[in-house]
């Protein structure tokens, strides 16, 4: 039976997926001392170098040149290339978790949080192309750093999913498996439509379809929020049969991934 209704995942309309200009506090910390500034410059330089070169070709000389410091200065802050690589992974992890949490901070439902959080993730990805390249290299260079990256995100993701399951907003199940599944969706979409296409944003129609899938993954009582009674059929599906939306399988508070 066709519903003739369009899934409407989230409650705040289309999020802005484009990169936002950095705020002043993101450009420089006014109370940062010289040593901290130099260390930050080295990390930023290493991130940039690792976008253009793989780990083995990303020499310390290239990093210090990009940072504008003497090569000997590097060893005042890091013991070698492996240590700064691990710190780049950890720094990207902190930043992406903060970006997602901040983006979703105004959400009032689980589904809305997913929508805003994923929009924050995609914006971060366009601003930090090293995220994918460095994390993929970590599988071979530093497996421990790779595992820590994903586990830190999952650790913050699971508790709010548990809470949403307890209230019936999300269908009951294993919150850990759900968290990893949602992470996989976001990573795959970002890789296909941002990294591979060298794009500045996920196309809106791709984002909307992704959110429809996520709504079905979440399930729970939020199924009522993903059907717009007044909306006509989606233009993209106007000539297709529309499967009924199962109210037990469509769903909606921000993943606390900033710890």
Secondary structure, DSSP 8 states (H G I E B T S, - for coil): -----EE--SSS-S---S-----HHHH--TT--HHHHHHHHHHHHHHHHHHHS-TTT--HHHHHHHHTS-HHHHTTT-SSHHHHHHHHHHHHHHHHHHHHHHHTTT-SSHHHHHHHHHHHHHHHHHH-THHHHHHHHHHHH-HHHHHHHHHHHHHHHHHHHHHHHHHTSS-SS-HHHHHHHHHHHHHHHHIIIIITTT-SS--HHHHHHHHHHHHHHH-GGGGGGGEETT----GGGTTS------TTS----------
